[in-house]
Amino acid sequence: MTGGSTATAATAITSLAESLLAARDGAHRLALPSAADAGFDVAAAYRVADEVRRRRIARGEGPLGYKIGFTNRGIWPRYGVYGPMWGPVWDTTVVHLDGIEHTTSLAGLVQPRLEPEIMFGLRTAPRAGMTEAELLGCIEWVAHGFEIVHTHFDDWRFQAADTVADFALHGRLFVGPKVPIARFADPRAELAALDVELSRDGAVVETGNASIVLDGPLDALRVWVEAMHAQPIDWPIVAGDIVSTGTITDAWPLEPGQTWQTRLSDPRLQGITLKTQA
């Protein structure tokens, strides 16, 4: 997809975008694009993602912000992806929790996994090159929540470009109670120091520290803002966007009938209980 005529490349992008949307809508798996085309790279993958985004908007879905993936350095060797990527989140995939408990169906998700994350709500759009104070001035609130990630590729094995094209692995985003950023005296340090304990059916499965996401959620946000402004694909960042900054633990496989809970070291951010059903 990196070579050949412009018309040929455009056809390949359109074909892959259609296949990915069909896999999402039908909850079925696909062959790896990188296996079918040795030239399929991250730049090509974002062109596919842009076509997917355009088609989702055309069919009535509304973008509500972004998820940033693979900010957790600890999981890079496990998945073979060694840097962040990102993709849109949607009014069809985002749930603002009414409280701290929620039950969700896993229908429509392919090999779903759960990630506890910190997310921001933007008051204004950040730009590249901002100071820390300027970046903080763009943030209205911070929240803890869950992202359910999933992939249409067998056994969670892929290349970085595959993950970008595959909806940035985004399935659903659950946004917990929102805390005004002004309640944090030093948001960068305080959020980086956050510990998250993740439990399944009452047993702790992992504890993570938020510094694992590129030194902390605010740092992850900065890296993403700079990368968004540097990439040739013109995706807007607008006031009101939600930006989820990446998992603080590994991504844990989900099955129906489970109860997942988090406990956070900072009392300003409440833990979440998520129950799964078929």
N, C-alpha and C positions, 0 to 999 in steps of 0.2 A: 504493500500500500504506500510505500515511500517512493516508488518509482513508477514508470509508465506515464501515460497521458493523463491530463487533468480529467478528461471525461471518464477514463477507466477508473481512476481513483475515486471520483465522485460516485460512480456506480457501485463500487465496492463498499464505500461508506454507507450509502443508502441501503444496500442489501444487508449489511451487518446490523444496522440500526433496526431494520424491520425484523430480523431474526431475534434480536435481543428483546424487543418489545413483545413479540409473540411468545418467547420463552417466559417472560415476566407474566404476561396475561394468562398463559396456560400452565404456569408453575412446572415447567419441565426444564431439562438440562440441555446444554449445548456443547459442541466441541470447542476447544480453545482457539480463539482467533490467531494467537501467536503460533500455534501448532500448524495451522493451515497456511499461514503467510509469515515467512521468516522476516519480512520487512515491516511487520506490524509493530510499531513502536508507540511510545507514550504520546508523542505529538499526533499521530494518526488516531490514537484512542480518544483523545479529547475532541477531535473532529467528529468521530462517531458519537461521543457523548453529547456534543452540540446538536447533532441531528436528532438524537433521541429527545433531547430537551425541547427542541422546536416542535417535534411531533406530539409530545405530551401536552404542551401548551395549546397546540392546535385542537387537541381533542378535549380540552376543557380543564385540564389540571393546572393548578396555580402554584408556582414556586414560592416557598416561604423562607428560603435561606439555604444554608449549606451544611453538609457534614464534612469534616476533615478526617480522613482515614490514615492509618499507619503512622501516627505520630508517636506511638508507644515503641520506643527503641527496643524494649525487651522482647517483642514478638517478631522483630524483623527476620532473624534467622529461621524461625519456625515456618514462616510463610514465604520466605524468599523475596520479600519486598522491602527495600532498604531506604525508604523515604516517603514523605506524605503525598497523598493524592486527595482529591475532593470531588464532590458532586452535589447537585441540588437535593433539597428535601421539599416535600410537596404537601398541599392541603389534603391530599389523599393518603399521606403517610405519617403526618405529624398529629400527635394527640397531646393536648394540654390537660394534664391530670387535674381532676377535681378532688384534691386531697393527696394522699400518699399511697393509695392502694388502687390497683387496676387489674382487671382480667382481660386477656387478649386471646383471640383465636390465632393459631398458627397457619390457618388456611391461606394458601397463596404464596407461602414462603418456601424456599428450596434450601434445605440444609441450614436452617436458621441457627444463629448463635447470638448470645446476649453480651452486651458491653455496657458497663457503668461509666458514665461520662459527666463532664462539666460542660455546660453550654452557656452562651451569652445571648442576650437580646440587644440589638443595636438601636441606639437612639438616633444616630446619624451615621452616614457611610464613612468608614475609615479610608485613608489613602496611604499610598506608599511613603515611606520616609518619615512617618510621624514620630514624635517623642513619646515616651511612655505616658506622660500626662495627657497628651493630645489623643492617644489611642484610648485611654481610660475615659476621656470625655465623650467618646463615641458610644460607650456601653451604658445601657439603661439598667440591665439586671443580669444576675447570674443565677443559674439553677443547676441542680443535679437531676439526672434522669438516666434512662436507658435508651440505647439504640439496639434494635434487632437488625443484625446484618445477615445477609444470605448471599449465596453465589449459585449461579447456574452452571458452574463447572465442577466436574467430579472431584470429590474428596478434598475440596479446598486447596487444590493445587493449580497454580497459575503463575503468570508473569505480571509485572507491574502494569503493563499496558492492558492486559485482560481485565484487571480490577477496575481500571478507569472506565473502560467501555461497559462493564457489567454494573452500571448504575452506581459506581463507586461502592459496590456491595451494600447499598442502602436498602433496607426493608421497611422499617418503621422507627419513629422517634417518639419517645414518651418524655415530655417536659414536666418536671416536678415543680413544686412551689418556687416562685420567683422571688429573689432577694435583691433589693436595690443595691447596685454596686457601691453606693455611698456608705453602706454599712460596713465596708471593709476599709480599714485605715491604710493598709498596704496590700492591695489586691494581688499584686504579682507574687509577693512572698507568701501571703496567707493561703492563697489557692494552691501554690506549689507545695506547701507543707501538708496538704490535705491527705489523710489516710482514708481509704475506702475498704470496708470488709464486705465481701460478697458471700452470701449463703444460699444454698439450695436445699429446700425441704428441712430447714433447721440446722444444717451442718455447714460450717464455714468451708468454702472451697478455695478461696484465695483472698489475700490482702494486698492492696497496691497503694503506692504513693503517687500523687498527681505529678510529681516532678519527672516521672517517666515519660510524660508527653512533651517531649522537646523542651524539658526543664520546667514546664508548668503550663497550665491552660492559657495564660495571657501570652506567654512566649509562642505557644502553638498558634494562637490567633494572629500574632504579628507575622510569623513565618508565612502563614496562609495569605494574609493581606498582600505581602510583598510578592508572593508567587502569583496571585490572581492578577495583579497589575502588570506583571512581567509577561504573562502568557498571551499569545496572539488571539485566543478565543475570547470574545468580548462578552463575558457574563457579568451582569451588573451586581454590585453590592448596594443595597438600599436600606434606608431607615426602616426599622421593623423586622429586619432579617434575624433569624435564629442561626447561630453558628455553633455546632457541636464540635468539641475540640479533640475527640479521640478517646479510646478506651484506656482506663487506668489499670485494668487487669487484662488477662488474656480474654479472647472471645470464647464463651462457653456454650457447648451444644444444648439446644432446647428440644424438649419433648412435651407433648400434651400432659397435663396433670401435675405439673411442677409448680412449686412456689419459690420464687427468688426474692431475696431481700438484701438491701444494703444498709450498712451502718457507717456513718461518717464521723470523723474526729472533730469536725467543726459544727457546733450546735446550731449555727445559723442555717445550715443546709441539711434538710431532713432526708433520712433514708427513705427508700421506695420499696414497696412490695408489689411484685408483678406475678400474677398467676396465669398459667397457660392452659389452653384447652384446644381441642382439635378444630 
